[in-house]
């Protein structure tokens, strides 16, 4: 999957669920489940940095 395809997929999800980010980070259980489902990958550091930005905010 190309970066452009990934960005389109993210945009499609975010357009359907306007408050997704706020909902996930405001609910500790949801945030914990999301983080537990992720696997570390060096392939896409931008995603890791984006997720970490929520944790340090």
N, CA, C and O atoms as CSV, one atom per row, in Angstrom:
chain,resi,resn,atom,element,x,y,z
A,1,UNK,N,N,0.856,-1.169,0.000
A,1,UNK,CA,C,0.000,0.000,0.000
A,1,UNK,C,C,0.903,1.234,0.000
A,1,UNK,O,O,1.841,1.323,0.792
A,2,UNK,N,N,0.621,2.164,-0.876
A,2,UNK,CA,C,1.439,3.376,-0.952
A,2,UNK,C,C,1.035,4.355,0.150
A,2,UNK,O,O,-0.029,4.220,0.753
A,3,UNK,N,N,1.883,5.326,0.401
A,3,UNK,CA,C,1.585,6.349,1.402
A,3,UNK,C,C,0.302,7.097,1.026
A,3,UNK,O,O,-0.509,7.414,1.896
A,4,UNK,N,N,0.122,7.372,-0.245
A,4,UNK,CA,C,-1.084,8.086,-0.693
A,4,UNK,C,C,-2.343,7.269,-0.401
A,4,UNK,O,O,-3.361,7.822,0.013
A,5,UNK,N,N,-2.275,5.959,-0.615
A,5,UNK,CA,C,-3.414,5.096,-0.318
A,5,UNK,C,C,-3.688,5.065,1.182
A,5,UNK,O,O,-4.846,5.071,1.601
A,6,UNK,N,N,-2.637,5.033,1.991
A,6,UNK,CA,C,-2.801,5.070,3.445
A,6,UNK,C,C,-3.471,6.363,3.878
A,6,UNK,O,O,-4.385,6.352,4.702
A,7,UNK,N,N,-3.015,7.473,3.319
A,7,UNK,CA,C,-3.584,8.777,3.683
A,7,UNK,C,C,-5.049,8.868,3.278
A,7,UNK,O,O,-5.862,9.432,4.009
A,8,UNK,N,N,-5.388,8.317,2.123
A,8,UNK,CA,C,-6.800,8.321,1.703
A,8,UNK,C,C,-7.653,7.484,2.646
A,8,UNK,O,O,-8.777,7.863,2.977
A,9,UNK,N,N,-7.117,6.343,3.080
A,9,UNK,CA,C,-7.858,5.493,4.013
A,9,UNK,C,C,-8.081,6.208,5.344
A,9,UNK,O,O,-9.181,6.164,5.896
A,10,UNK,N,N,-7.044,6.867,5.860
A,10,UNK,CA,C,-7.169,7.611,7.115
A,10,UNK,C,C,-8.179,8.738,6.954
A,10,UNK,O,O,-9.037,8.929,7.816
A,11,UNK,N,N,-8.087,9.481,5.868
A,11,UNK,CA,C,-9.028,10.578,5.622
A,11,UNK,C,C,-10.463,10.078,5.546
A,11,UNK,O,O,-11.378,10.736,6.041
A,12,UNK,N,N,-10.665,8.914,4.926
A,12,UNK,CA,C,-12.021,8.353,4.811
A,12,UNK,C,C,-12.582,8.017,6.190
A,12,UNK,O,O,-13.747,8.298,6.473
A,13,UNK,N,N,-11.759,7.417,7.046
A,13,UNK,CA,C,-12.217,7.076,8.400
A,13,UNK,C,C,-12.498,8.345,9.194
A,13,UNK,O,O,-13.537,8.453,9.846
A,14,UNK,N,N,-11.580,9.302,9.144
A,14,UNK,CA,C,-11.754,10.530,9.921
A,14,UNK,C,C,-12.953,11.344,9.450
A,14,UNK,O,O,-13.602,12.008,10.258
A,15,UNK,N,N,-13.253,11.303,8.162
A,15,UNK,CA,C,-14.420,12.057,7.675
A,15,UNK,C,C,-15.723,11.428,8.158
A,15,UNK,O,O,-16.717,12.130,8.343
A,16,UNK,N,N,-15.727,10.107,8.364
A,16,UNK,CA,C,-16.927,9.424,8.871
A,16,UNK,C,C,-17.094,9.625,10.363
A,16,UNK,O,O,-18.217,9.706,10.862
A,17,UNK,N,N,-15.980,9.706,11.078
A,17,UNK,CA,C,-16.014,9.792,12.532
A,17,UNK,C,C,-15.277,11.057,12.953
A,17,UNK,O,O,-14.096,11.023,13.300
A,18,UNK,N,N,-15.988,12.153,12.915
A,18,UNK,CA,C,-15.429,13.485,13.114
A,18,UNK,C,C,-14.638,13.626,14.419
A,18,UNK,O,O,-13.593,14.278,14.433
A,19,UNK,N,N,-15.103,13.046,15.477
A,19,UNK,CA,C,-14.470,13.221,16.795
A,19,UNK,C,C,-13.680,11.985,17.222
A,19,UNK,O,O,-13.486,11.760,18.417
A,20,UNK,N,N,-13.229,11.193,16.273
A,20,UNK,CA,C,-12.563,9.934,16.596
A,20,UNK,C,C,-11.345,10.135,17.496
A,20,UNK,O,O,-11.216,9.457,18.516
A,21,UNK,N,N,-10.460,11.048,17.137
A,21,UNK,CA,C,-9.250,11.265,17.933
A,21,UNK,C,C,-9.570,11.682,19.352
A,21,UNK,O,O,-9.006,11.144,20.305
A,22,UNK,N,N,-10.469,12.634,19.497
A,22,UNK,CA,C,-10.834,13.123,20.822
A,22,UNK,C,C,-11.496,12.020,21.651
A,22,UNK,O,O,-11.259,11.915,22.855
A,23,UNK,N,N,-12.314,11.211,21.012
A,23,UNK,CA,C,-12.988,10.126,21.718
A,23,UNK,C,C,-11.990,9.091,22.209
A,23,UNK,O,O,-12.061,8.652,23.357
A,24,UNK,N,N,-11.070,8.703,21.353
A,24,UNK,CA,C,-10.098,7.674,21.717
A,24,UNK,C,C,-9.195,8.145,22.845
A,24,UNK,O,O,-8.981,7.417,23.814
A,25,UNK,N,N,-8.665,9.355,22.729
A,25,UNK,CA,C,-7.721,9.797,23.759
A,25,UNK,C,C,-8.414,10.210,25.052
A,25,UNK,O,O,-7.762,10.295,26.092
A,26,UNK,N,N,-9.700,10.464,25.013
A,26,UNK,CA,C,-10.406,10.820,26.245
A,26,UNK,C,C,-10.879,9.590,27.016
A,26,UNK,O,O,-11.287,9.703,28.171
A,27,UNK,N,N,-10.828,8.437,26.397
A,27,UNK,CA,C,-11.270,7.189,27.019
A,27,UNK,C,C,-10.047,6.291,27.209
A,27,UNK,O,O,-9.519,5.736,26.245
A,28,UNK,N,N,-9.607,6.156,28.452
A,28,UNK,CA,C,-8.394,5.388,28.739
A,28,UNK,C,C,-8.477,3.951,28.251
A,28,UNK,O,O,-7.496,3.414,27.739
A,29,UNK,N,N,-9.630,3.328,28.401
A,29,UNK,CA,C,-9.779,1.939,27.956
A,29,UNK,C,C,-9.644,1.829,26.438
A,29,UNK,O,O,-8.988,0.916,25.936
A,30,UNK,N,N,-10.261,2.756,25.711
A,30,UNK,CA,C,-10.173,2.729,24.250
A,30,UNK,C,C,-8.742,2.989,23.793
A,30,UNK,O,O,-8.251,2.335,22.872
A,31,UNK,N,N,-8.080,3.937,24.432
A,31,UNK,CA,C,-6.697,4.241,24.074
A,31,UNK,C,C,-5.792,3.049,24.364
A,31,UNK,O,O,-4.910,2.733,23.565
A,32,UNK,N,N,-5.998,2.393,25.486
A,32,UNK,CA,C,-5.208,1.219,25.849
A,32,UNK,C,C,-5.415,0.099,24.828
A,32,UNK,O,O,-4.448,-0.531,24.400
A,33,UNK,N,N,-6.641,-0.148,24.443
A,33,UNK,CA,C,-6.922,-1.202,23.455
A,33,UNK,C,C,-6.285,-0.874,22.117
A,33,UNK,O,O,-5.749,-1.760,21.451
A,34,UNK,N,N,-6.337,0.394,21.714
A,34,UNK,CA,C,-5.730,0.806,20.454
A,34,UNK,C,C,-4.220,0.582,20.481
A,34,UNK,O,O,-3.652,0.008,19.552
A,35,UNK,N,N,-3.581,1.036,21.549
A,35,UNK,CA,C,-2.134,0.902,21.637
A,35,UNK,C,C,-1.704,-0.556,21.733
A,35,UNK,O,O,-0.658,-0.927,21.199
A,36,UNK,N,N,-2.493,-1.387,22.405
A,36,UNK,CA,C,-2.158,-2.808,22.507
A,36,UNK,C,C,-2.261,-3.506,21.154
A,36,UNK,O,O,-1.583,-4.506,20.918
A,37,UNK,N,N,-3.091,-2.992,20.282
A,37,UNK,CA,C,-3.272,-3.642,18.983
A,37,UNK,C,C,-2.192,-3.266,17.983
A,37,UNK,O,O,-2.066,-3.898,16.934
A,38,UNK,N,N,-1.417,-2.244,18.302
A,38,UNK,CA,C,-0.385,-1.785,17.377
A,38,UNK,C,C,0.888,-2.597,17.529
A,38,UNK,O,O,1.219,-3.063,18.619
A,39,UNK,N,N,1.583,-2.756,16.440
A,39,UNK,CA,C,2.885,-3.387,16.453
A,39,UNK,C,C,3.901,-2.346,16.019
A,39,UNK,O,O,3.612,-1.519,15.155
A,40,UNK,N,N,5.085,-2.382,16.610
A,40,UNK,CA,C,6.122,-1.421,16.250
A,40,UNK,C,C,6.664,-1.745,14.870
A,40,UNK,O,O,6.929,-2.906,14.560
A,41,UNK,N,N,6.826,-0.745,14.056
A,41,UNK,CA,C,7.375,-0.925,12.723
A,41,UNK,C,C,8.219,0.280,12.369
A,41,UNK,O,O,7.788,1.420,12.537
A,42,UNK,N,N,9.412,0.030,11.884
A,42,UNK,CA,C,10.274,1.119,11.422
A,42,UNK,C,C,9.853,1.607,10.043
A,42,UNK,O,O,10.354,2.623,9.561
A,43,UNK,N,N,8.936,0.889,9.411
A,43,UNK,CA,C,8.564,1.200,8.040
A,43,UNK,C,C,7.881,2.560,7.915
A,43,UNK,O,O,8.012,3.217,6.882
A,44,UNK,N,N,7.159,2.993,8.940
A,44,UNK,CA,C,6.420,4.245,8.826
A,44,UNK,C,C,6.536,5.025,10.131
A,44,UNK,O,O,5.651,4.952,10.983
A,45,UNK,N,N,7.609,5.759,10.282
A,45,UNK,CA,C,7.862,6.523,11.498
A,45,UNK,C,C,6.832,7.629,11.697
A,45,UNK,O,O,6.581,8.028,12.834
A,46,UNK,N,N,6.227,8.136,10.619
A,46,UNK,CA,C,5.237,9.209,10.739
A,46,UNK,C,C,4.042,8.761,11.585
A,46,UNK,O,O,3.525,9.535,12.390
A,47,UNK,N,N,3.614,7.532,11.406
A,47,UNK,CA,C,2.477,7.022,12.178
A,47,UNK,C,C,2.849,6.950,13.647
A,47,UNK,O,O,2.069,7.352,14.510
A,48,UNK,N,N,4.037,6.440,13.932
A,48,UNK,CA,C,4.495,6.353,15.321
A,48,UNK,C,C,4.565,7.730,15.968
A,48,UNK,O,O,4.123,7.914,17.102
A,49,UNK,N,N,5.119,8.692,15.245
A,49,UNK,CA,C,5.235,10.046,15.784
A,49,UNK,C,C,3.863,10.666,16.010
A,49,UNK,O,O,3.664,11.379,16.992
A,50,UNK,N,N,2.920,10.405,15.120
A,50,UNK,CA,C,1.565,10.931,15.255
A,50,UNK,C,C,0.901,10.382,16.514
A,50,UNK,O,O,0.302,11.129,17.287
A,51,UNK,N,N,1.013,9.061,16.714
A,51,UNK,CA,C,0.415,8.452,17.899
A,51,UNK,C,C,1.096,8.943,19.176
A,51,UNK,O,O,0.429,9.192,20.180
A,52,UNK,N,N,2.405,9.079,19.140
A,52,UNK,CA,C,3.127,9.558,20.318
A,52,UNK,C,C,2.754,10.988,20.662
A,52,UNK,O,O,2.808,11.375,21.829
A,53,UNK,N,N,2.377,11.776,19.672
A,53,UNK,CA,C,2.003,13.159,19.934
A,53,UNK,C,C,0.789,13.234,20.865
A,53,UNK,O,O,0.658,14.184,21.638
A,54,UNK,N,N,-0.097,12.234,20.792
A,54,UNK,CA,C,-1.245,12.191,21.701
A,54,UNK,C,C,-0.795,11.897,23.133
A,54,UNK,O,O,-1.382,12.396,24.093
A,55,UNK,N,N,0.242,11.091,23.264
A,55,UNK,CA,C,0.671,10.666,24.585
A,55,UNK,C,C,1.419,11.756,25.332
A,55,UNK,O,O,1.413,11.773,26.563
A,56,UNK,N,N,2.062,12.664,24.618
A,56,UNK,CA,C,2.841,13.710,25.278
A,56,UNK,C,C,2.094,15.032,25.366
A,56,UNK,O,O,2.581,15.989,25.968
A,57,UNK,N,N,0.915,15.080,24.765
A,57,UNK,CA,C,0.143,16.341,24.770
A,57,UNK,C,C,-0.438,16.631,26.134
A,57,UNK,O,O,-1.111,17.645,26.315
